[in-house]
Amino acid sequence: MFILNIEPVATAFVGLLALSLLSLLSLLLMHDADGLDFRRREVSAARRKAMVAAH
């Protein structure tokens, strides 16, 4: 398939690229390195305790 007018395609591509960069930036800004990890460790520790108590 041959596209005669490439401008809309280029515009869409640039738009998608900008959107993905924006979402990546927001993820980096919102990510607090310790918070999520700490919760995950806390949950897995609670699960281990429950497993030990069950046996």
N, C-alpha and C positions, 0 to 999 in steps of 0.2 A: 504494500500500500504506500502510495506516494502522497505526502502532505504538501499541498501547494503553498499554503501560508503557514509559516512556522511560528509566527508571533504569539498566537494563543497558547501554543504548546509550551513555548519558552516562558510565557507569563505564568502558566499553571505550575511549571517546574520550579520557578523562582519562588512562587507563593508557597509551595509545599516545603521547599528548602527552608524558607524563613520560618514557617510554622514549626518545623521539626527542631530548628535551632532554638526557637523560643521555648518550646516545651522542655528541651534539654537544659536550658538555662534555668528555667523555673524549678526543675527537679534538683539541680545542683544547689540552688539557693534555699529551697525548702528542706533539703536533706540535712537532718542533724545526725551526725555520724554515730553518736553514742546512743541516742534515744531508741531507735529502732532495734539496734543490736541488743541493747539492755533488755527490752521487752521480750525479745525472742529467747534470750538466755533464761529469763525469769520464767517464761512459760514452759520451756523444756525442763527446767529444774523442778517445777511443780508436777509435771507429768512423770518424771522419774520417781519423785516421792510417792506419787499415787500408785505407780507400778510396784514399788517396793512394799508399800503398805498392803497391796492386794495379795501379795504372795505369802 
